[in-house]
Amino acid sequence: MKRYLVVLVAFFVTILTVIAVFTWQNNQNSSQSSEKDLVVVTTIFPLYDIVRAVGGDNVRVSMLIPPGVEIHHFEPTPSDIISISKSDVFIYLGDYLEPWAQDVVQPLNKDANQILAAGQTITLLEGAKLHENEEDEHEEDVEHEDEHEHEQDPHVWLDFENTATMTTIIADRLSILDPDNASSYRANAGAHRAKLQALDETYKQTLSTCQSNTIIYGGHYAFGYLANRYGLSYMAAQGFSPDAEPIATDIALLARQIKDNNIRYVFYEKLESERIAMTLTKETGATLLALQAAHNISAKDLDKGTTFIDMMNDNLSNLRTGLSCTYE
């Protein structure tokens, strides 16, 4: 009996040892695999989504802005700066949206390939231009107390051609840093650009069939690029920043526009307060509909893998309703 117990114990010890070694080897392989991945830190969701689509399994990407937080209110913490310093590449949009970024990256001594200001780069490329907040770009009846001549609109990703261009830029940068996987990055970028082009075509077809072409937006001026691309009129209660408070005459003029043009829907910003939009609906009887500027994403949507294109399809569905479009 004792001999039997000794054999039994020895057997279980052997089994446990094999399992332990196997687990250790798997962990080592996993660790070595993850060490080979490019570590990318982005600021806003559209950049995160591009890297996620282009990088695939070869990239570990994180978003610096916590889910649900408005980018205009964000300031990096010491731990954020550490994350940037440990990354292989840090991708942000540009000084108009992340004015703190230059101060953060300058002391890090990273080379030019490790810092990508996608928005600044895109302005140098044909077909991509930052809109300026000049008087002739806004509806002439609406003036914002915080407007500054030549202030530039950073929401470039809401022109999908710009987003496609940024996809190419990011794929090229990842390919420089990780040439072994360059073909994968470029193939993924091509597939992502094709999806953006299909999205653009659907927007064109849908928004060309609308009875109304006026977007009344009870939030900050985020959809100028989208309105410009599809020939829509766009009026917002605030300037480029959500911190810009509209004056009473702005609200009154928007309310008059809604009544005079028999507009049935007022759009509001999904991750921001609905207060201004609700004021307009109370005064006019219009109905609220959400639009997502996609600077960021809710924690719930991030967890379930919602993409930028998913968000833009949701927007189009609400635009179809709000502008009375007939295309299905």
C-alpha positions in Angstrom: 0.0 0.0 0.0 2.8 2.4 0.9 4.6 1.6 -2.4 1.3 2.3 -4.2 0.9 5.7 -2.5 4.5 6.6 -3.4 3.9 5.7 -7.0 0.7 7.6 -7.1 2.3 10.7 -5.5 5.2 10.5 -8.0 2.7 10.3 -10.8 0.8 13.4 -9.8 4.0 15.3 -9.2 5.1 14.4 -12.7 1.8 15.5 -14.2 1.9 18.8 -12.2 5.5 19.4 -13.3 4.6 18.9 -17.0 1.7 21.3 -16.7 3.9 23.9 -15.0 6.5 23.6 -17.7 3.9 23.8 -20.4 2.3 26.8 -18.8 5.7 28.6 -18.4 6.6 27.9 -22.0 3.3 29.3 -23.2 3.7 32.4 -21.0 7.2 32.9 -22.4 6.0 32.5 -25.9 3.2 34.9 -25.3 5.6 37.4 -23.6 8.1 37.1 -26.5 5.2 37.6 -29.0 3.9 40.7 -27.2 7.4 42.1 -26.9 7.6 42.0 -30.7 4.3 43.9 -31.1 4.5 47.6 -31.7 3.2 49.6 -28.8 1.2 52.5 -30.0 -0.5 55.3 -27.9 -3.1 57.5 -29.6 -5.1 60.4 -28.2 -8.6 60.3 -29.8 -10.8 57.5 -30.9 -10.6 58.0 -34.7 -6.8 57.5 -34.5 -7.1 54.6 -32.2 -9.6 53.0 -34.6 -7.3 53.4 -37.6 -4.4 51.9 -35.7 -6.5 49.0 -34.6 -7.7 48.4 -38.2 -4.2 48.8 -39.7 -2.1 47.2 -37.1 -4.1 44.1 -36.5 -2.4 41.5 -34.3 1.0 43.1 -34.8 0.2 46.2 -32.7 -0.9 46.9 -29.1 -2.8 50.1 -29.3 -4.2 52.1 -26.4 -6.2 55.4 -26.3 -4.9 58.1 -24.0 -8.3 59.8 -23.6 -10.4 57.7 -21.2 -13.7 56.5 -22.7 -16.5 59.0 -22.4 -14.2 62.0 -21.6 -14.4 65.1 -23.8 -11.1 65.7 -25.6 -11.3 69.4 -25.1 -11.3 68.9 -21.3 -8.4 66.5 -21.2 -5.0 67.1 -19.7 -2.4 64.2 -19.5 -1.5 62.8 -16.1 2.0 61.7 -15.1 1.0 58.1 -15.8 -0.1 59.1 -19.3 3.3 60.7 -20.0 5.0 57.5 -18.8 2.8 55.5 -21.3 3.8 57.8 -24.1 7.5 57.5 -23.2 7.3 53.7 -23.2 5.5 53.5 -26.5 7.0 52.8 -29.9 5.0 55.5 -31.5 2.6 58.3 -30.1 0.0 59.5 -32.5 -2.0 62.6 -32.0 -4.0 64.9 -34.2 -2.4 68.3 -33.9 -2.0 71.5 -31.9 -5.6 72.7 -32.4 -7.1 69.7 -30.7 -4.3 68.6 -28.3 -2.4 71.8 -27.5 -0.6 70.0 -24.7 1.0 67.4 -26.9 4.1 69.4 -28.0 5.0 70.1 -24.4 4.7 66.4 -23.6 6.7 64.9 -26.5 9.5 67.4 -26.7 11.4 66.2 -23.6 11.0 62.5 -24.6 13.9 62.5 -27.1 12.0 60.2 -29.5 13.0 60.2 -33.1 10.8 61.6 -35.9 9.3 58.2 -36.7 8.0 57.8 -33.1 5.8 60.9 -33.0 3.1 61.4 -35.6 0.9 64.5 -35.6 -1.6 63.1 -38.1 -3.6 66.2 -38.3 -0.6 68.4 -39.0 0.7 66.0 -41.5 -2.6 65.8 -43.3 -2.8 69.5 -43.9 0.3 69.2 -46.1 -1.4 66.7 -48.4 -3.5 67.4 -51.4 -7.2 67.3 -50.8 -7.0 67.8 -47.0 -7.3 71.3 -45.6 -8.3 72.6 -42.2 -11.4 74.7 -42.3 -11.1 78.1 -40.8 -13.7 79.7 -38.5 -14.3 82.7 -40.6 -17.5 84.6 -40.9 -18.4 83.3 -44.3 -18.1 79.6 -43.1 -20.9 80.1 -40.5 -24.6 80.8 -41.1 -24.6 84.6 -41.3 -27.3 85.0 -38.7 -25.4 83.2 -36.0 -22.5 84.7 -34.2 -20.6 83.1 -31.3 -19.2 85.2 -28.6 -16.0 83.1 -28.5 -15.3 83.1 -32.3 -11.8 84.1 -33.4 -11.0 84.9 -37.0 -8.8 82.2 -38.5 -9.4 79.7 -35.7 -9.1 76.3 -37.4 -11.5 73.4 -37.1 -9.7 70.3 -36.0 -12.5 67.8 -36.7 -10.9 66.6 -39.9 -11.9 62.9 -39.5 -15.5 63.8 -40.3 -14.5 64.2 -43.9 -13.9 60.5 -44.7 -11.4 61.3 -47.4 -9.3 62.8 -44.7 -9.7 59.7 -42.6 -8.6 57.6 -45.5 -5.5 59.8 -46.0 -4.6 59.4 -42.3 -5.0 55.7 -42.7 -2.3 55.7 -45.3 0.0 58.0 -43.2 -0.3 55.7 -40.2 0.3 52.5 -42.2 3.4 54.1 -43.7 4.7 55.0 -40.3 4.1 51.6 -38.8 5.8 50.0 -41.8 8.9 52.1 -41.2 9.0 51.1 -37.5 8.2 47.4 -38.2 9.3 46.5 -41.8 8.8 42.8 -41.2 5.1 43.4 -41.1 4.9 46.2 -43.7 2.9 44.2 -46.2 0.3 43.4 -43.6 0.0 47.1 -42.5 -0.4 48.2 -46.1 -3.0 45.5 -47.0 -5.0 46.3 -43.9 -4.8 50.0 -44.7 -6.1 49.3 -48.2 -9.1 47.3 -46.8 -9.8 50.1 -44.3 -9.7 52.8 -47.0 -12.1 50.7 -49.1 -14.6 50.6 -46.2 -14.3 54.4 -45.8 -14.9 54.9 -49.5 -18.0 52.7 -49.3 -19.2 54.7 -46.3 -18.6 57.9 -48.2 -20.6 56.6 -51.2 -23.5 55.6 -48.9 -23.5 59.1 -47.4 -23.6 60.7 -50.8 -26.4 58.6 -52.1 -28.5 58.9 -48.9 -28.0 62.7 -48.3 -28.8 63.5 -51.9 -32.4 62.4 -51.4 -33.2 64.5 -48.3 -36.2 66.9 -48.2 -34.2 69.1 -45.8 -30.5 70.0 -46.0 -30.2 71.9 -42.7 -28.6 70.4 -39.6 -29.4 72.3 -36.5 -26.9 71.2 -33.8 -27.3 71.9 -30.1 -23.6 71.3 -29.4 -20.2 72.6 -30.5 -19.2 73.2 -34.1 -18.0 69.7 -35.0 -19.7 68.7 -38.2 -18.5 71.4 -40.6 -16.4 69.0 -42.6 -19.2 66.5 -43.0 -21.7 69.3 -44.0 -19.3 70.7 -46.5 -18.6 67.4 -48.1 -22.3 66.5 -48.7 -23.6 70.0 -49.5 -25.5 70.5 -46.2 -26.2 73.6 -44.3 -25.0 73.4 -40.8 -25.7 75.6 -37.8 -24.3 74.9 -34.3 -25.1 76.6 -31.0 -21.4 76.7 -29.9 -18.0 77.3 -31.4 -15.3 74.6 -32.0 -14.9 74.0 -28.2 -17.7 72.6 -26.0 -16.7 75.2 -23.4 -17.9 78.0 -25.6 -21.2 79.1 -24.1 -23.8 80.5 -26.7 -25.4 83.8 -25.9 -29.2 84.2 -25.7 -29.4 85.8 -29.2 -27.7 82.7 -30.7 -30.4 80.4 -29.2 -33.1 82.8 -30.3 -31.8 82.9 -33.9 -31.5 79.1 -34.0 -35.1 78.8 -32.7 -36.3 81.2 -35.4 -34.5 79.2 -38.1 -36.2 76.0 -36.9 -39.6 77.6 -36.9 -39.2 79.5 -40.2 -38.0 76.4 -42.0 -40.3 74.0 -40.4 -37.4 71.9 -39.1 -38.6 68.9 -37.1 -35.4 67.6 -35.5 -32.5 69.1 -33.5 -29.4 67.1 -33.1 -27.4 66.8 -29.9 -23.9 65.6 -29.0 -24.0 62.1 -27.5 -21.2 62.5 -25.0 -22.0 66.0 -24.0 -24.8 67.8 -22.1 -28.1 67.9 -24.0 -29.1 71.2 -22.2 -28.8 73.5 -25.2 -30.5 71.1 -27.6 -33.3 70.5 -25.1 -33.8 74.3 -24.8 -34.3 74.5 -28.5 -36.7 71.6 -28.6 -38.8 73.2 -25.8 -39.0 76.4 -27.6 -39.8 74.9 -31.0 -41.5 71.5 -30.5 -38.7 69.8 -32.4 -37.5 66.3 -31.5 -34.0 65.4 -30.3 -31.7 63.1 -32.3 -28.1 62.1 -31.5 -25.0 62.7 -33.6 -21.6 61.5 -32.6 -18.6 63.6 -33.4 -16.5 60.5 -32.5 -13.7 62.3 -30.7 -14.3 59.6 -28.1 -16.5 56.6 -27.4 -18.4 55.3 -24.4 -16.8 52.6 -22.3 -19.7 50.2 -23.2 -19.2 50.7 -27.0 -15.4 50.4 -26.7 -15.8 47.1 -24.8 -18.0 45.6 -27.5 -15.6 46.6 -30.3 -17.7 49.4 -31.9 -15.7 51.0 -34.7 -15.6 54.5 -36.2 -17.5 53.3 -39.2 -20.2 51.8 -36.9 -20.6 55.2 -35.3 -20.8 57.0 -38.6 -23.5 54.5 -39.8 -25.5 55.3 -36.6 -25.1 59.0 -37.5 -26.3 58.4 -41.0 -29.4 56.6 -39.7 -30.3 59.6 -37.6 -29.5 62.0 -40.4 -31.8 60.0 -42.7 -34.6 60.5 -40.1 -33.8 64.1 -39.2 -33.4 65.3 -42.8 -36.3 63.2 -44.2 -34.2 61.3 -46.7 -35.9 58.8 -49.0 -32.8 56.6 -49.8 -32.8 53.2 -48.0 
